[in-house]
Amino acid sequence: MSALISPQAAAPRRSTLLLAAIPTALVAAYAVWILAGRYDALAEEYVSTGLMLLLCLAGTILGLRVVLQRDGHPRLRLGWLLIVAALISYATAEAIWFVEETLSGLSPFPSWADLFYLLFYPLLIAGVASMPYAPVSRVRRIALWLDLGIVFCVALMFFWFFLLEPTQSSHADAPTAFLAIAYPLADLLLLAALVWIVERDLEAGRRGMLLLLAGSLLLSLVPDSLFAYFEVHGLAHEAPRLNLIWLLSVLLIVFAAAWQSLVQPRRVAWREVRLGPFGRWMRFILPILAIGIGYGLLVAIVYRMPTAAAGVVGVAQLGLALTLLVMARQFLAIHEATRLYEVARGQAIRDSLTGAFNRRFFDEVLDREVERAHRYAQPLSVIVLDLNGFKAYNDTYGHPAGDEVLREVAHSLTGSVRSADVVARYGGDEFGLILPQADTQAAQRVTQRICTAIHLAQTAVHGITLSAGMATLREGMTARDLVAEADRAMYLQRAEQRSQAVARPADR
């Protein structure tokens, strides 16, 4: 399969890379300028506003490209349409803020800019939630909402103590107090969206894009929370450093749009995405850590109360100790559950005799690798191996001897390929190999290496030969087509070997 890009596809690809690279270089230059501390305040306002508008423009263009892709999933296009609307709202707020603060000399907080800033949050969150996620069970959906509630409550404890309660006790005017509360509440929604991304099973082809959006949400939490804290408590702060973090958060949205624009799949294969041990640990640990952090904050608040009763302090301390013990116990349970899952998973996908993968796992991986190879224009090869004369050997020397031959063959195959390759027992005496990112020449070298290794390992085995067939993925081929072509090549080689074996006595 050719990895060449047509001229028609190369132009949009280059423009996409430019739309991501130019803002990146400018933001990097701005970061150096700000962190060096040699900037002029008025010039910084012009530069930061111009950069933010440029980032919003780049993100809007790239997002609209995803929206206008006819072969895109409808929910994916809807999600990016909402994100584009969020970027337009953010750019509008930046423009209003700049005009009122820099050009008119008015206080931009509160102002109409805050309306568009606050509109950015629900639009962005709605865009993230609208993305096409892999289906989950009813129990998993309930667990997700419970985890969202736990994290939301703990975050609300922090925001209430540091932001909302000081706002309630202050004598600020109503609009200022409202906005001081509105921004932390919007941050809570961002945090909920982060948990949503972490705990949902993401379709593999879009995982990079969604993780970039998650990084943008996480970065937005930092300057938003700091800005609200400084405003509520009347503290001086360096706006350029906060502006830098805001710029980086929007830059990640630009990266996400560029990512999706470059790797948009032609077709989507919906199936459950299996998480690794780290992903499962994160799912379990996230709500437990949230509870521990909440109790820790409660103890800190009690200690800061000058009139707190000794009984209240003691109960808070015991509550924290109880939480830590429960967390430790849960960690042990999670560790054991993860270990048992890996054992069960290994038994489900491994052949018990040879230790190689089984036919079911081979088919699952091949479907996934064929889809990925087509999507990213990468080579993919398959090798099918068959042991000739194995049945006769098994009948002559017995099943234990035949089982030992199969184990030795599987061991030789595993030692002859890369760790990324898949070796599976395809049938009784057949083996299949999946070679990702391996073209025809690479697959031929692997086949030769395998034949040599098995020949050396089976010198004591009489009457057993090896037939191997390989195939490399081409445009339009399916996983079934690829295996069928490798099978045909294997049968052709077997027929040639039999012809040579019959011809040898006559040649003598």
N, C-alpha and C positions, 0 to 999 in steps of 0.2 A: 504494500500500500504506500503510495507516494505521500511524502510529508510536505511537498511543495505547495505554496500558497499562490492562488491565481492572482493576476494583477487587479481584478475587480475586488477581491477580498483583501489585498495588501493595503490599498489606500485607506479604507476605514480602520484597519488595524494600526497603521502608522499614526493616523489622526487621534485614535484612542490613546495610544502611548504618549503622544505629545500633550494631549489634554491632561494627562496624569503627571507627566514628567515636568512640564513647565511650572505648574503651581508648587510642586514638590521642591524644586530648586529655589523658588522665590521664598517659600516658607522657611527653608533651611537658612537662606541668607538673612531673613528677618530674625530667626532664632539667634544666630551668631551676633547680629547687631544688638538685640535686646540683652542677651546674657553678658555681652561685653560691657554694658552699662554706659555706652557713649552716645545715646540717642537723644534727640531733641523731642520734648513732649508734644509740641504741635505737629512736628513732622511725623511722629509716631502715630498720631491719630489719623493722618491722611494715609499713611502706609498700611496700617492695620485694617482700616475700612476698605481700602482698595483691594487688599489681598483677600479679605472675606468675600467681597463682591465677586472677585475673580474665581474663588473656589466655588461659590454658589453657582456661578455661571457654568463652570466646567462640569460640576456635578449634575446640573440641570440638563446640559447637552448629552452627557453620557447616559443619564437616567432615561431621557426621552428615546435614545437609541434602543434601550432595552424594551421600552414600552411599545415602540413601533416595529419590533421584530415579530413578523407574522407567525413564526413557528414557535414562539415562546408560550409558556403555560399561561392561561388567562389570569390565574391568581398571582403569578410572578409579575406580569405586566401591571396588574392593579396595584400590587405592593410598591412598585417603582413609580407609578403615577402619584401615589400618595407621598412618597419620599421627595419627588420633584416638587410637589406642592409645598412640602415642608421647607425645602431649600429656597423657594421663591418667597415664602413668608419670612424666612430668616433674613434674606437679602433686603426685603422691604423694611424690616425693623432696623437693620444696620444703616440703611440710607436715612431713615427718619431720625435715628439717634445722632448720626453725624451732622445732619442739617441743624438740629436743635442745639446740640452741644457746641459744635465747632464753628458753624457759620452764623447762627443766631445768638449764641451765648446764653441760651436758656438751659435750665436744668432738665435733662432728659429722663429723670426718674422722679415721679412717674410721668409717662407720656403715652402717646399713641404707639410708640415703638414697642412698649411692653405688651400691647395687645398682640402684635405680630410675633414677638418673641415667644409668648406663651402659646400661640397657635402652632408654633413649630413643634412643640412636644407631642400633642395628640396626633398630629399628622404623621410624624416620624414613627411613633409607636404603632399607629394603625397600619402603616406601611410594613413594619416588621412583622406584625401579627398576621397580615394578609398573605405573607409568603407561603408557598406550598410546602407544608411539612409532611413527613411520612405519617401514615395513620397510626394511632395508638389505641390501646384497649381502654375500656371504660374505667377500669381500676387505675390505670396509669393517668388518665385525665383527672380523676378525683385526687390522686396523690399530687399531681402538678398544682392544682388549685390550693390544696392544703399547704404545700411548700411556699407558694406565692403568699398566702396569708401569713405564714410564720415570718418570712423575710420582711414583708411589708410592715408587720407590727413592730418588729425589732428596729427597723429603720425609722419608723414613726416615733419610737422612744427617743432616739437620738435627735431627730429634728424637733421634737416637742421640747426637749430639755434645752437644746442649744439655740433654737431659732424661734419656734412658735411661742413658747412661754415668755421669753423676753419681749417678744412683740406685743403680747397681750398685756404685759405689765408696764410697757412703755406708754408715753403720751404722744405717740406719733399720730399724724392726721390719718383719716380713714383710707385714702387711696394708697398712701405709702405702706400702711400696715397691711392692707389687702395684698399688695404686690409682694411684700416681704414674706407673706404666708404662701402666696400662689407659686412662687418659684421653688421653694422646698417641696411642696406637694407635687409639682411637675417632676422634680427629681425622683420622688418616690415612684412615679409612674415609669420613669426611665429604669429604675432599679428592678421593678417588676418585669419590664421587657427584657432586661438582662437575664433574670432567672428563667424567663420563658425560653430564651435562646439556649441557655445552658442545659435545660432539662428536656427539651424537645428532641426527638429523633429527626435530624436534618437529612434531607436527601443529599447523597454524597456529592453530587456534582455542584451543589450550591453551598457547600459547607464553608469554603473559603470566603465567599461573599458575605454570608451571614455572620461569620466570626469577625470580619472587618466592621460590620455594622455594630456588633456587640462591643468592640473596642471603642467605636465612636461614642456609644452610649456611656461607657465607663469613663472616658475622658471628659464627657460633658458634665458628669456628676461632680467632678472636682472643682472646676471654676464656678459652677452654679452655686454649689454649697458654700464655697468661700465668699463669693460675692454677697450672698444673702446674709451670711454671718457678719461680714464687715459692715453692711448697711444697717442691720438690726442693732448692732452694738456701737455704731458710730465710729468705727476704727478706720484709720488711714490704711491704704493698701496701694500696691503698685499695679495699676491697670494693665501695663504692657505684658506682664508675666501671665496674668489671667487671659489676656487676648491671645497669647501664644498657645495656650492649652485649647482655647476655643477653636483657633485655626487648625490645630492638629486634629481635633475631633471632626471638623468638617472635611479635612483632607482625607480622613479614613472613609468617609462616605463617598468621596470622589474615587478612591481606590476600589471600594466595593462596586461602584457602578462600572468602572473600567474592567474589573475582574469579570463581572457578569456579562459585559458586552463582548469580551474576548472569548469566553468559554461557554457561551450559550449553547446548550445541547440541542441536537436536532430532534431528539425524542427522549422521553422520560420513562424510565423503568421504575415503577413504584414498588418498593419492598421495604421491609423493616431494616433499619441500619443497626448493625450490632455494635454496641459500644465495647471498647476495651476495658481493662481493669481500672484505668484512671478515670474514664467517664463514669463507670458505675460507682466508684468511690466518691466522685464529686456529687453525684445525685444523692447519695446517702448522707454525706458529711455536711452539705450546704445547710439544710434546716437545723442540724444539730449544732453546728457552729453558731448559727444565728441565735439559738436559745442561750448558748453559753455567753455570747457577747451581750445579750440582753440582760442576763443576770449580773454580769460583771458591771454593766452600767448602773444597774440598780444599787449594787453595793457601793459604787463610787459616789452616787448621789446621796445615799444614806450617810456616808462618812463626811460629806461636805455639809450636812445639816447640823448646825451648832446645837440645836435643841433636840436632836434625835435621842429617843429613849434607848437605854441599854438593851432592852428586850427586842426593839426593832432592829438594832445593829446585829444582835446575836442571830435573829431569824434570817436576816439577809446573808450573814456569813454561812450559816448552815444551808441555806438555799443554794448558794454558790457552790459549796462543797458537794451537795447532793447532785447538782448539775454536772460537775466535773466527773463524779463517779459514774453517773449514767452515761456521759459521753465516752468515758473509757470503756465501759461495758459494751456500748454500742459499737465502738471501734473494733473490739474483739469479735463481736458478732458479724460485723461487715467483713472483716478479714477472713473469717471462717466461711462465710457465704460466698465470698469471691473465690476462695480456694476450691470449694465444692463446685462452684459454677465452672471453673476452668477444667476440673476433672471430668465433670459431666459433658462439657463441651468437647473435650478431647476424645471421650468415648463415642460421642455422636458423630464426629467427623473423621475418626481414624479407623483403619482396618486393624482388627484385634490381632491378626496373625503376623502381619508384616510391619505394622507401625506406620505405614504410608497412609495418606489420606484415602478416603473411600470415594465411591462413584458419585454419591450425592454432593459431597463437597466439591469434587472436581467440576460437576455441572454448574454449581452455584458460582464458583470462582470464574469459570470460563465465560458465563453470561456477563458477569461484571467486567471482566477484562476486555471482552469484545466491545462492549458499550464504551468503555474508556478509550480503547484504541481508536475507534471510529471518531469519538468526540475530539480527541487531541491529536489526531493524525499520527499515531505512534504505531510501530510494528508490533506484531504479536504472532508467535508460532506455537504449534502443537506437535508433539511427537507421540505416536502410538507404537507400543512394543508388544510383541507376542513371542512366547517361548515355544519353539517347535520341538516336538518329541517329548513334551513334558508329561503327557498322559501315559505314554509307554513307560517312561522312567518311573512315574508314580506307581504304575501297576507292577513293575518289576521289583522296585526296592521298598515299596510301602509308603503310606501317607506321611509318616514322620520324616522320611528322607525328602519327600516332595515338599513338605512344609519348610524344611531347612533351605531348600533351593530357593523358594519364594522369598524367604527372609534375606538370604544373601543377595539376591537380585535387587530387592528394595534397598538394602544397605548400599550397594554399588551405585544405584541410581541417585540416591540422596547425596552421596559423596562426589558425584560427577557434575552437579548443577549448582547454581547460585542459591543463596538463602531466599531470594524473592521468587524463585521458581516453585512450582507445585508438582510434587510426585504423588501419584495416586494409583492404587490398585484398581484398574478399570473393570476387570472381570476375573475369572478363575485364574488364568495364567497370562492375562493381559495387563499392561501398565500404561498409564497416560501421563504425559508431562505438559504443563503449561509454562511457556517461556515468555513473560512480558518483556516488551521492548527488545525483542530478538528478531532480526530479519532472517531471510533465507540462509545467508552465509553463516550467520551465528548459529542457527539451528542445525545446519549441517555439521559444524564443528562439534556441537554438543552431541549429536548423534554418533559421530565417530568416536568421541571420547567415551561415550556410554558403551558402545560395542566393544571397545578395547578393554574397559574396566570389567565388564561382565565376562568377557572371554578369559581374562586372567583369573577372575574369581571362580570360574567354573571349569578349570582344567581337569578336575577330577570327576566331573559329571559327564557320563557317556551318553551320546545320542541326543543332546539338547543343543539346539542352535537358536539364534535370535533373529527375528525379522523386525525391521523398524521402518515406519513410514512417517513422514513429516509434511506439514502444510503451513503456509504463511498467509495471514489474513489479507484479503483484498477488499476493495471498495464494494459494498453491497452484500458481503458474506455475513451469514449468521454463525452462531456457535455450532449449530447442527451441521452447517455446510463445511465448517472448518474441520470438524472431527471426521465427517464422511470422506473428505479429501485425504486426510491422513490415513484413514482406514484403507482406502483404495491404493495408496502408495505402499502401505504395508503388505497388502495382499499381492501386489505386483512383485515386490521383492521376494516374498515367499515363493511365488511361482518360479521366479528366476533361479532361486536357490535349489528348488527341486529339479528343475531342468538341468542345472549344472551337475547335481548329484547323479542323475541318470546318465548324463553324457560322459562322465569321467571313465567308467569301466570300458566304454567303447573306444575312447581316445587312447587307452593304453594298448 
